[in-house]
Amino acid sequence: MAEEQSLAIYRLQLGQLPSNSRPMQSIGQGVFELREQDERAWYRVIYLKKIKKRLYVLHAFEKKSAKTSRPDLAIARKRLANLNQRLKEELR
């Protein structure tokens, strides 16, 4: 499982969109979810598209049900807000 996730993240670094990725507009614009699963659980990585050659992972977690929990979504939203603030400050 970790090997598949690593390959998908490597593809993201190259600017390619893995087939197991989907937009997460409920988190924010340019945010995607990388999805993997096995017989035990679902695995998710919520990330922001590349900005200035950087890939930002907002949250990575394992879940046992089909629906993503509110706390996991809140973590990703908060980290995106913090990142956006930091990027704005860097432009000043």
DOMARDREN-67411 format. One record per residue: residue in one letter; residue number from 1; y, z, x of N, C-alpha, C in turn. Coordinates in steps of 0.001 Angstrom, whole numbers, plus 500000, padded with zeros to 6 digits. Example, Ala and Ser with C-alpha at 12.3 -4.5 7.8 and 13.67 -1.06 7.14 Angstrom:
2
baba, voza, n.y, n.z, n.x, ca.y, ca.z, ca.x, c.y, c.z, c.x
A, 1, 494310, 507800, 513190, 495500, 507800, 512300, 496700, 507800, 513200
S, 2, 497750, 507080, 512850, 498940, 507140, 513670, 500030, 507870, 512900
% end
This chain:
92
baba, voza, n.y, n.z, n.x, ca.y, ca.z, ca.x, c.y, c.z, c.x
M, 1, 498807, 500000, 500820, 500000, 500000, 500000, 501254, 500000, 500862
A, 2, 501316, 500899, 501835, 502501, 500983, 502692, 502714, 499679, 503442
E, 3, 501631, 499030, 503816, 501737, 497758, 504532, 502370, 496680, 503652
E, 4, 501994, 496640, 502369, 502584, 495675, 501437, 504076, 495958, 501250
Q, 5, 504455, 497228, 501119, 505865, 497597, 500978, 506638, 497211, 502235
S, 6, 506033, 497459, 503399, 506703, 497111, 504653, 506943, 495616, 504743
L, 7, 505981, 494823, 504337, 506131, 493374, 504358, 507228, 492940, 503388
A, 8, 507264, 493534, 502219, 508299, 493197, 501236, 509684, 493570, 501766
I, 9, 509807, 494718, 502398, 511099, 495133, 502957, 511500, 494213, 504107
Y, 10, 510533, 493803, 504905, 510825, 492853, 505979, 511350, 491537, 505396
R, 11, 510740, 491071, 504320, 511216, 489843, 503668, 512655, 490017, 503180
L, 12, 512973, 491196, 502670, 514344, 491469, 502233, 515310, 491395, 503413
Q, 13, 514900, 491933, 504550, 515745, 491885, 505739, 516022, 490449, 506165
L, 14, 515077, 489561, 505905, 515248, 488149, 506237, 516081, 487408, 505192
G, 15, 516447, 488102, 504117, 517242, 487482, 503072, 516413, 486832, 501978
Q, 16, 515121, 487094, 501975, 514227, 486538, 500957, 514009, 487576, 499860
L, 17, 513801, 487099, 498643, 513545, 487997, 497519, 512041, 488023, 497240
P, 18, 511375, 489154, 497467, 509940, 489236, 497204, 509634, 489030, 495721
S, 19, 508447, 488540, 495429, 508067, 488280, 494039, 507938, 489565, 493229
N, 20, 507745, 490689, 493888, 507589, 491963, 493180, 508904, 492738, 493098
S, 21, 510015, 492001, 493051, 511343, 492597, 492965, 512028, 492137, 491682
R, 22, 512827, 493030, 491094, 513566, 492658, 489883, 514926, 493334, 489892
P, 23, 515911, 492739, 489217, 517245, 493350, 489154, 517217, 494673, 488385
M, 24, 518060, 495592, 488815, 518219, 496888, 488139, 519683, 497019, 487734
Q, 25, 520098, 496200, 486787, 521488, 496192, 486352, 521911, 497518, 485737
S, 26, 520945, 498302, 485271, 521287, 499614, 484710, 521794, 500568, 485796
I, 27, 521483, 500281, 487051, 521982, 501080, 488170, 523316, 500521, 488649
G, 28, 523378, 499193, 488810, 524603, 498562, 489274, 524374, 497125, 489674
Q, 29, 525449, 496409, 489846, 525371, 495003, 490219, 524864, 494879, 491655
G, 30, 523936, 493964, 491858, 523376, 493742, 493178, 522267, 494707, 493546
V, 31, 521841, 495536, 492584, 520773, 496513, 492827, 519459, 495945, 492289
F, 32, 518405, 496115, 493081, 517081, 495613, 492718, 516045, 496706, 492887
E, 33, 514912, 496486, 492237, 513791, 497407, 492340, 512613, 496645, 492925
L, 34, 512030, 497189, 493963, 510828, 496638, 494569, 509651, 497420, 493998
R, 35, 508670, 496700, 493445, 507581, 497357, 492715, 506234, 497089, 493361
E, 36, 505460, 498141, 493514, 504073, 498059, 493968, 503280, 499086, 493184
Q, 37, 501979, 498881, 493108, 501138, 499871, 492444, 499724, 499786, 492975
D, 38, 498995, 500872, 492786, 497571, 500894, 493050, 496918, 501673, 491916
E, 39, 495657, 502025, 492079, 494951, 502703, 490987, 495471, 504110, 490743
R, 40, 496214, 504665, 491680, 496694, 506045, 491573, 498089, 506167, 490966
A, 41, 498999, 505259, 491322, 500390, 505421, 490887, 501170, 504128, 491050
W, 42, 502415, 504141, 490548, 503377, 503069, 490759, 504315, 503538, 491872
Y, 43, 504745, 502607, 492701, 505662, 502919, 493793, 506907, 502072, 493610
R, 44, 508062, 502684, 493816, 509321, 501978, 493612, 510268, 502233, 494774
V, 45, 511003, 501179, 495129, 512109, 501274, 496078, 513293, 500620, 495388
I, 46, 514351, 501380, 495184, 515569, 500835, 494584, 516537, 500577, 495732
Y, 47, 516989, 499341, 495825, 517818, 498959, 496962, 518985, 498088, 496519
L, 48, 519974, 498036, 497378, 521145, 497199, 497167, 520984, 495971, 498041
K, 49, 521372, 494813, 497514, 521260, 493589, 498308, 521978, 493751, 499640
K, 50, 521646, 492887, 500570, 522228, 492977, 501910, 523745, 492826, 501865
I, 51, 524409, 493703, 502607, 525853, 493635, 502794, 526090, 493697, 504293
K, 52, 526750, 492681, 504816, 527026, 492622, 506261, 525774, 492879, 507085
K, 53, 524709, 492185, 506755, 523435, 492252, 507484, 522736, 493600, 507369
R, 54, 523141, 494429, 506405, 522495, 495725, 506198, 521822, 495753, 504837
L, 55, 520623, 496298, 504817, 519893, 496505, 503577, 519968, 497996, 503267
Y, 56, 520459, 498343, 502092, 520641, 499742, 501718, 519568, 500166, 500729
V, 57, 518719, 501085, 501140, 517721, 501662, 500247, 518371, 502867, 499581
L, 58, 518459, 502813, 498254, 519103, 503887, 497498, 518128, 504997, 497140
H, 59, 516879, 504636, 496881, 515897, 505646, 496483, 514500, 505042, 496579
A, 60, 513552, 505831, 497030, 512142, 505433, 497071, 511329, 506571, 496478
F, 61, 510400, 506237, 495602, 509657, 507281, 494917, 508360, 506739, 494351
E, 62, 507528, 507678, 493939, 506251, 507380, 493299, 506346, 507882, 491866
K, 63, 505771, 507123, 490954, 505794, 507583, 489565, 504428, 507419, 488938
K, 64, 504159, 508231, 487948, 502849, 508254, 487304, 502854, 507578, 485937
S, 65, 504049, 507289, 485398, 504124, 506643, 484086, 504914, 505347, 484212
A, 66, 504864, 504530, 483187, 505517, 503217, 483232, 507037, 503326, 483249
K, 67, 507574, 504343, 482647, 509028, 504481, 482547, 509570, 505240, 483757
T, 68, 510686, 504732, 484305, 511345, 505417, 485410, 512112, 506612, 484860
S, 69, 511939, 507752, 485507, 512555, 508979, 485003, 514075, 508955, 485156
R, 70, 514745, 509672, 484281, 516212, 509767, 484340, 516688, 510359, 485659
P, 71, 516025, 511410, 486163, 516473, 511939, 487465, 516395, 510902, 488589
D, 72, 515356, 510066, 488611, 515262, 509030, 489640, 516381, 508004, 489491
L, 73, 516692, 507621, 488271, 517804, 506690, 488037, 519135, 507317, 488440
A, 74, 519297, 508600, 488142, 520542, 509296, 488489, 520721, 509384, 490001
I, 75, 519635, 509621, 490721, 519710, 509674, 492190, 520192, 508339, 492732
A, 76, 519622, 507243, 492242, 520013, 505914, 492713, 521476, 505622, 492377
R, 77, 521907, 505978, 491177, 523313, 505746, 490783, 524273, 506544, 491667
K, 78, 523930, 507799, 491930, 524799, 508645, 492751, 524878, 508103, 494175
R, 79, 523756, 507687, 494715, 523759, 507145, 496075, 524526, 505832, 496146
L, 80, 524446, 505022, 495094, 525217, 503781, 495055, 526716, 504096, 495021
A, 81, 527111, 505068, 494218, 528526, 505448, 494142, 529017, 505955, 495500
N, 82, 528206, 506780, 496165, 528576, 507282, 497492, 528686, 506146, 498500
L, 83, 527766, 505211, 498447, 527797, 504066, 499350, 529023, 503206, 499099
N, 84, 529322, 502935, 497844, 530503, 502127, 497514, 531782, 502798, 498024
Q, 85, 531853, 504111, 497890, 533021, 504850, 498381, 533118, 504722, 499901
R, 86, 531996, 504881, 500571, 531991, 504764, 502031, 532384, 503372, 502496
L, 87, 531897, 502346, 501823, 532233, 500973, 502184, 533718, 500700, 501968
K, 88, 534290, 501247, 500900, 535738, 501099, 500654, 536540, 501753, 501767
E, 89, 536103, 502925, 502183, 536804, 503642, 503256, 536744, 502876, 504573
E, 90, 535630, 502201, 504826, 535476, 501421, 506055, 536434, 500233, 506083
L, 91, 536800, 499728, 504917, 537698, 498574, 504843, 539152, 498953, 505105
R, 92, 539479, 500212, 505000, 540870, 500659, 505188, 541284, 500627, 506628
% end
